[in-house]
Amino acid sequence: EVQLVESEGGSVQIGGSLNVSCIISELRYPGYTLAWYRRAPGKEREGVAAIDKDGHTNYAPSVKGRFTISQDRQDSGKITLYLLMNNLQFEDTAMYYCAAGPYIPVTKVIPPPSWYNYWGQGTQVTVSS
């Protein structure tokens, strides 16, 4: 059974940094695409960043240059997905979700939520003054 387990988020001051992770196990796709999404109160779910098995990435314009998505694949097949968030702003406050699906190129667009078959439980990130 595929499992996506996210680390705890946290509360950080504006301009600060936070690194969240997602441990993905039993993902058996020969190729895959992973992503981070977020949902802020009263807003639509937003694709934040995506990465494919070869390390190609894409970012939402609102986070480009501030956030970095990366992955660490182990011989056991377990994948740890990271989202390093720098220079956090109030508008970054949201519940963040990791997602996994079959391979699709990410260089032109972050694949829509419907592409992913597996989701994490969500982790809250709060930016305060």
C-alpha positions in Angstrom: 0.0 0.0 0.0 1.4 3.4 -1.0 1.8 5.7 1.9 2.7 9.4 2.0 3.6 10.7 5.4 4.3 14.4 5.9 6.5 15.9 8.6 5.0 18.5 11.0 4.8 21.9 9.6 5.1 24.9 11.9 4.8 28.5 12.7 7.4 30.8 11.4 7.9 34.6 11.3 7.6 36.5 8.1 10.8 36.3 6.1 11.8 33.0 7.8 12.4 29.6 6.5 10.9 26.1 6.9 11.6 22.7 5.4 8.8 20.2 5.2 9.2 16.6 4.0 7.1 13.7 2.8 8.1 10.1 3.1 6.7 8.1 0.2 6.8 4.3 0.4 5.6 1.5 -1.8 5.4 3.7 -4.9 5.7 1.2 -7.7 5.5 3.4 -10.8 8.5 2.8 -13.1 8.4 6.6 -13.5 6.6 9.1 -11.3 5.8 12.8 -10.7 5.6 14.2 -7.3 4.3 17.6 -6.2 3.4 19.9 -3.3 0.0 21.6 -3.2 -1.4 24.0 -0.7 -4.8 25.2 0.3 -5.2 28.5 2.2 -8.5 29.4 4.0 -11.1 30.5 1.5 -8.9 29.8 -1.5 -8.6 27.1 -4.2 -6.0 24.4 -3.9 -2.8 25.6 -5.6 0.0 23.7 -7.1 3.2 24.9 -5.5 6.0 22.8 -7.1 6.5 19.6 -8.9 9.4 17.2 -9.7 9.7 14.2 -11.8 11.9 11.1 -11.3 14.7 12.7 -13.3 14.7 15.8 -11.2 13.0 18.2 -13.6 11.1 20.8 -11.6 8.5 23.5 -12.0 7.2 26.1 -9.6 4.2 28.4 -9.2 5.1 32.0 -10.0 4.2 33.0 -6.5 7.0 30.8 -5.0 9.6 30.7 -7.7 13.0 31.8 -6.4 11.8 31.3 -2.7 10.9 27.6 -2.6 12.9 24.5 -3.6 11.5 21.1 -4.3 13.9 18.1 -4.1 13.8 14.4 -3.6 16.0 11.7 -2.1 15.5 8.2 -3.4 16.8 5.2 -1.4 17.8 1.8 -2.6 14.8 0.4 -0.7 12.5 2.3 -3.0 11.5 4.8 -0.4 11.4 8.4 -1.5 11.6 11.5 0.7 10.2 14.6 -0.9 11.3 18.0 0.4 10.0 21.5 0.1 12.4 24.1 1.4 10.6 27.4 1.9 12.6 30.6 2.2 11.5 34.2 2.7 8.1 33.1 3.8 5.2 35.6 3.5 1.8 35.9 5.0 0.2 34.5 1.9 2.2 31.3 2.2 0.1 30.4 5.2 -1.8 27.2 4.2 -2.2 23.5 4.6 0.5 21.8 2.5 0.0 18.5 0.8 2.4 16.2 -1.0 1.1 14.1 -3.9 2.4 11.3 -6.1 1.3 10.0 -9.5 2.6 8.4 -12.7 5.2 10.1 -14.8 4.2 13.2 -16.7 6.6 16.0 -17.8 6.6 19.0 -15.4 8.8 21.5 -17.3 5.9 23.4 -18.8 3.2 23.1 -16.1 2.5 21.6 -12.7 0.2 18.7 -13.4 -3.4 19.3 -12.0 -4.6 17.6 -8.8 -6.5 15.0 -10.8 -3.2 13.6 -12.1 -2.1 12.3 -8.7 -3.3 9.0 -7.2 -1.8 9.4 -3.8 -1.9 12.3 -1.2 -0.4 13.0 2.1 -2.4 14.0 5.1 -1.4 17.6 5.0 0.8 19.8 7.2 0.0 23.3 8.4 2.4 26.1 7.7 1.6 29.4 9.4 3.5 32.7 8.8 3.2 35.4 11.4 4.6 38.8 12.2 
